[in-house]
Amino acid sequence: MQQLTVNGRNFQTRASSLLDLISFSYQVQRKQIVGGPDWLDKERFDIAAVPDVEGAPNPEQVRSMIRKLLKDRFQLTFHKEKRDLSAYVLTVGKSGQKLTPTEMKGPLPGIGYRPITGGLMLGMRNGTMSDFTGFLQTIVLDRPVVDRTELKDKFDMVVKFTPDETQFHGHPPKPPAAASSGSTTTATATSSTTPDTTETFPDLFQALQQQLGLKLEAQKTAVDVVAIDHVEKPSAN
């Protein structure tokens, strides 16, 4: 999915596969979706919708709207079952969590990332641990993420880390190029010995532990899967 936005009452996605839509609306990682035709992840759709309730939709209303679309337009039916899968389990570290309770009052979380010098910055505002693990398993990591922190509040957080090649579906964002020091005609022979002061960041697992007090570790554990029974290509508008 290249883009998912909520602007007031208007909801839009761009270049969404059916796998993307199922993953988002049922809050599961791609590896938790089993069965279905091969076009599930190949064909892409742009969606624009407005909820049938008053006011700006909250996250669950947006997901509910997509679930209804999947049922009505794609004739999607499925059943849920438990399977043992390789997953990541998120817990609070031994030293305790270092999260900041949010002061925002709105219904929607804000979660995103951007390249910074030396790595990547991932930020969340007004979000729950469920929002955070959902983002990790959908956008960043290659397997399901199970929340076992037992944290129920909403938080603001920032974590800075260096992604590896297994993350972001094999295409991690690149840090911005270092700023130019000016015209090469002014360079001196001693400039090459100037120490590199660019800050570097640990990998995601170490960064979560050090900066947020959260522990993310790989385990094989029972997780819910969405087993597709039937799906069709979408009906016309």
C-alpha positions as CSV (number, residue, x, y, z in Angstrom):
1,M,0.0,0.0,0.0
2,Q,1.6,3.2,-1.1
3,Q,-0.7,5.6,0.8
4,L,-3.5,5.5,3.3
5,T,-5.0,8.8,4.5
6,V,-8.0,10.1,6.5
7,N,-8.8,13.7,5.8
8,G,-11.8,14.8,7.8
9,R,-14.6,12.3,6.7
10,N,-12.7,11.3,3.5
11,F,-10.8,8.0,3.5
12,Q,-8.4,7.1,0.6
13,T,-5.8,4.5,-0.3
14,R,-3.5,4.3,-3.3
15,A,-2.0,1.3,-5.0
16,S,-3.6,-1.1,-2.4
17,S,-3.5,-4.9,-3.0
18,L,-6.3,-7.0,-1.5
19,L,-3.7,-8.5,0.8
20,D,-2.9,-4.9,2.0
21,L,-6.6,-4.2,2.7
22,I,-7.1,-7.5,4.6
23,S,-4.0,-6.9,6.6
24,F,-5.0,-3.4,7.5
25,S,-8.7,-3.9,8.2
26,Y,-8.3,-7.1,10.3
27,Q,-5.0,-6.0,11.9
28,V,-3.0,-9.0,10.8
29,Q,0.4,-9.3,9.2
30,R,0.7,-10.7,5.7
31,K,2.0,-14.1,6.9
32,Q,-1.2,-14.4,8.9
33,I,-3.3,-14.5,5.7
34,V,-3.4,-17.9,4.1
35,G,-5.1,-19.3,1.0
36,G,-6.7,-17.2,-1.8
37,P,-5.7,-16.7,-5.5
38,D,-2.3,-15.4,-6.7
39,W,-3.7,-12.0,-7.7
40,L,-4.3,-11.2,-4.0
41,D,-1.0,-9.4,-3.8
42,K,-0.5,-8.6,-7.5
43,E,-3.5,-6.4,-8.6
44,R,-3.6,-2.9,-7.1
45,F,-6.6,-0.7,-6.4
46,D,-7.3,3.0,-5.5
47,I,-10.1,3.5,-3.0
48,A,-12.0,6.6,-2.0
49,A,-14.8,6.4,0.6
50,V,-16.8,8.3,3.1
51,P,-18.2,6.6,6.2
52,D,-22.0,6.3,6.8
53,V,-21.7,7.8,10.3
54,E,-21.3,11.4,11.3
55,G,-18.0,12.9,12.1
56,A,-14.4,12.0,11.3
57,P,-13.9,8.2,11.6
58,N,-11.8,6.7,14.3
59,P,-9.3,3.9,13.4
60,E,-11.9,1.1,14.1
61,Q,-14.5,2.8,12.0
62,V,-12.0,3.0,9.1
63,R,-11.2,-0.7,9.5
64,S,-14.9,-1.5,9.7
65,M,-15.6,0.4,6.5
66,I,-12.9,-1.5,4.6
67,R,-14.2,-4.8,6.0
68,K,-17.6,-4.0,4.6
69,L,-16.1,-3.1,1.3
70,L,-14.2,-6.4,1.2
71,K,-17.4,-8.3,1.9
72,D,-19.7,-6.4,-0.6
73,R,-17.3,-5.7,-3.5
74,F,-14.9,-8.7,-3.3
75,Q,-17.3,-11.3,-1.8
76,L,-14.6,-12.1,0.8
77,T,-15.4,-14.9,3.2
78,F,-12.9,-16.5,5.6
79,H,-12.5,-18.2,8.9
80,K,-10.0,-17.7,11.7
81,E,-7.8,-20.3,13.2
82,K,-4.7,-20.6,15.4
83,R,-1.3,-21.6,13.9
84,D,2.2,-21.7,15.3
85,L,4.2,-19.1,13.4
86,S,7.5,-17.4,13.7
87,A,6.6,-14.0,15.3
88,Y,8.1,-11.2,17.3
89,V,6.8,-10.7,20.9
90,L,6.8,-7.2,22.4
91,T,7.1,-6.9,26.2
92,V,8.2,-4.3,28.7
93,G,11.9,-4.6,29.5
94,K,13.3,-5.4,33.0
95,S,14.1,-1.7,33.6
96,G,10.6,-0.6,32.9
97,Q,9.0,1.3,29.9
98,K,10.1,4.8,29.0
99,L,7.0,5.9,27.1
100,T,5.3,9.4,27.3
101,P,1.5,9.4,27.9
102,T,-0.1,11.4,25.2
103,E,-1.8,14.7,25.9
104,M,-3.7,14.7,22.6
105,K,-7.5,14.2,22.8
106,G,-8.3,13.2,19.2
107,P,-9.5,9.7,18.2
108,L,-6.8,9.1,15.5
109,P,-3.2,8.0,16.1
110,G,-0.4,9.5,14.0
111,I,2.3,6.9,13.1
112,G,5.1,7.3,10.5
113,Y,8.8,7.3,9.8
114,R,11.3,9.4,8.0
115,P,15.0,9.0,7.1
116,I,17.4,11.0,9.2
117,T,21.2,11.4,9.1
118,G,22.6,8.2,10.5
119,G,19.4,6.1,10.3
120,L,15.6,6.3,10.5
121,M,13.2,7.9,13.0
122,L,9.9,6.2,13.7
123,G,7.4,8.3,15.6
124,M,3.9,7.7,17.1
125,R,1.5,10.2,18.7
126,N,-1.7,9.4,20.5
127,G,-1.3,5.7,19.8
128,T,-1.8,2.4,21.7
129,M,0.6,-0.5,21.8
130,S,-1.9,-2.2,19.4
131,D,-1.4,0.7,17.0
132,F,2.4,0.4,17.3
133,T,2.6,-3.4,16.9
134,G,0.2,-3.2,14.0
135,F,2.4,-0.6,12.3
136,L,5.6,-2.7,12.9
137,Q,4.1,-5.9,11.5
138,T,2.5,-4.2,8.5
139,I,5.2,-1.8,7.4
140,V,8.5,-2.6,9.1
141,L,8.9,-6.3,10.0
142,D,8.6,-9.5,8.1
143,R,6.5,-11.5,10.5
144,P,3.6,-10.9,13.0
145,V,4.2,-8.9,16.1
146,V,2.3,-9.9,19.3
147,D,1.7,-7.3,22.0
148,R,2.3,-8.7,25.5
149,T,3.2,-5.4,27.2
150,E,-0.2,-5.2,29.0
151,L,0.0,-1.4,28.5
152,K,-3.5,0.0,27.8
153,D,-2.9,3.8,27.6
154,K,-2.2,5.9,24.6
155,F,1.4,7.2,24.2
156,D,3.7,9.5,22.2
157,M,7.1,8.0,21.3
158,V,10.1,8.4,19.1
159,V,12.7,5.7,18.3
160,K,15.8,6.2,16.2
161,F,17.4,3.1,14.6
162,T,19.3,1.7,11.7
163,P,17.1,-0.6,9.6
164,D,18.5,-3.7,8.0
165,E,17.7,-5.4,4.6
166,T,15.0,-7.7,6.0
167,Q,12.8,-4.8,7.0
168,F,10.4,-2.6,5.0
169,H,9.8,-5.5,2.6
170,G,13.4,-5.6,1.6
171,H,13.6,-1.9,0.7
172,P,14.6,0.1,3.9
173,P,14.6,3.9,3.4
174,K,18.1,5.3,2.9
175,P,19.4,8.0,5.2
176,P,19.8,11.4,3.5
177,A,23.2,12.2,2.0
178,A,25.5,14.2,4.2
179,A,25.4,17.9,3.7
180,S,28.0,19.3,1.3
181,S,30.9,21.1,2.9
182,G,31.1,23.6,0.1
183,S,33.2,24.1,-3.1
184,T,35.9,21.5,-3.6
185,T,38.3,24.3,-4.5
186,T,38.5,25.4,-0.8
187,A,39.2,21.9,0.5
188,T,42.5,21.5,2.4
189,A,44.8,18.5,2.8
190,T,43.8,18.2,6.5
191,S,40.0,18.0,5.7
192,S,40.2,14.3,5.1
193,T,41.4,13.7,8.7
194,T,38.4,15.5,10.2
195,P,36.6,13.0,12.4
196,D,33.1,11.9,11.3
197,T,30.7,13.2,13.9
198,T,27.6,11.7,12.2
199,E,25.5,10.0,14.9
200,T,24.8,6.3,14.3
201,F,21.9,4.4,15.8
202,P,21.5,0.8,16.9
203,D,19.3,-1.7,15.2
204,L,15.5,-1.7,15.9
205,F,15.7,-4.3,18.7
206,Q,18.4,-2.5,20.6
207,A,16.8,0.9,20.0
208,L,13.5,-0.2,21.4
209,Q,15.2,-1.5,24.6
210,Q,17.5,1.5,25.1
211,Q,15.2,4.3,24.1
212,L,11.7,3.0,25.0
213,G,12.3,0.3,27.6
214,L,10.6,-2.3,25.3
215,K,11.8,-5.7,24.4
216,L,11.2,-7.2,21.0
217,E,12.3,-10.8,20.5
218,A,11.7,-13.6,18.0
219,Q,9.6,-16.5,19.1
220,K,7.5,-19.3,17.6
221,T,4.1,-18.8,19.1
222,A,0.4,-19.4,18.4
223,V,-1.2,-16.5,16.4
224,D,-4.5,-16.0,14.7
225,V,-4.5,-16.5,11.0
226,V,-7.1,-15.4,8.4
227,A,-7.8,-18.5,6.2
228,I,-9.6,-17.3,3.0
229,D,-12.5,-19.5,1.9
230,H,-13.7,-17.4,-1.1
231,V,-12.9,-14.1,-2.8
232,E,-13.7,-12.6,-6.2
233,K,-12.3,-9.7,-8.2
234,P,-14.2,-6.5,-7.4
235,S,-17.5,-5.6,-8.9
236,A,-17.7,-2.4,-11.0
237,N,-18.4,0.9,-9.4
